[in-house]
Amino acid sequence: MPAAPYRHRVTIQAVTLIFDGMGGWEETWADLATVWARVEALKGEEYFAAAQMQNSVSHRVTMRYRADLTPTHRLVFEGRTLDIEAVLPDERKSRLVIMCTEQV
């Protein structure tokens, strides 16, 4: 797929645990990479079809293939946080379709 459809900058984040100094751990998110992607808000039929497959999926993000991306990560797009529900690689492992829900 040519680069032109990937016109949005998306930051991939992973959760990290930081020792809080009192015997416990605090969860925080750290940036792993910033990549080009296509972010689409699902509308109408697409939303309802996706919601049946996943729990209230609201966005579809398409990017070049990455072997390290899992549903334990999250995406940040224009200051909005997208929780990853599913990561779907294509057959040739050239791109990923990521189904996400937006944190409100």
N, C-alpha and C positions, 0 to 999 in steps of 0.2 A: 504494500500500500504506500503511495507517495506521501511525502511529509505534509503536504498542504492540508489534509483533513485534521491534522493534529495542531490546532491553533491555540489551545489553552495550556497554561502552565499549572501543573498539579504537583504538590509535594507529598511524598510518601513518608508516613511516620510509623514508628514502631514503639511499643510501650517498653519502658525501662524501669527498673526498680532502684530506688535510691535509699540508702540507709538513713533513717531519720534521727539517729543518735540516741534514741530511747528504747532500742531493742526491736524496733519495727521497721517496716519498709513503706516507702511512699511511691505510688505509681506516677510516672510522668511520661510524656511523649517526646521523642527525639526525631529530628528530621533524618531520613536515610538518603533521599535523593529528590531532586526536582526534575520532572520530565515533561515532555510535550505529550498532550493527550487530546482526545475529543470528549467533551462532557455534554451529555444530552439529558435534559429533564424529561421523564416519561410522562406522556399525556394520554388521556382517554383510554382506549382499548389496550395500548401498550402497558399502561400502569396496572390495569386490572389483570391482564395476563401475567405480568411479572409478579404481582401480589399473590397470585395463586401458587406460583413456584417458590417465592421467597416471602418473608414477612415484610410487607409494605415497602417494596423496593421503589425508590423515587428517582434514581438516576442511573444511567448507563454510561460508563467511562470506557473508552477504547484507547489503548496505547500499544506501543511496541512490546514484544514478548519480554518478560522477565521471569526467570525461574524462581526468584526469591520472594515473590509477592504472594501473601496468603490472607485469609480472612482475619488473622490476628493483627494485621496492619490497618491503617486508616489513611484517607486522602484528605488533603486540605486544598480547596479550590476557592480562590477569591475570598478568603477569610471564613469560608463555610467548611464545616467538618462533615465528611462523608464516611460512614462506617461501611466496611466491605462485608457484603453478605455472601457473594460467590465470585470466584475467579475462574473464568472460562477461556482456556487457550484454544486457538484454532488448530486444525489438523497439522499444519506445517510448523507450528510454534513460531509464527511470525508476528502475531499480535494477541492481545488479551482483551476480552470483554469482561468488565467488572461491574457487577450489579451492586448498587449501594443504597443506603438509606441516609438521609440528611439528619444530623443532630439538630434539635430545635432548642 
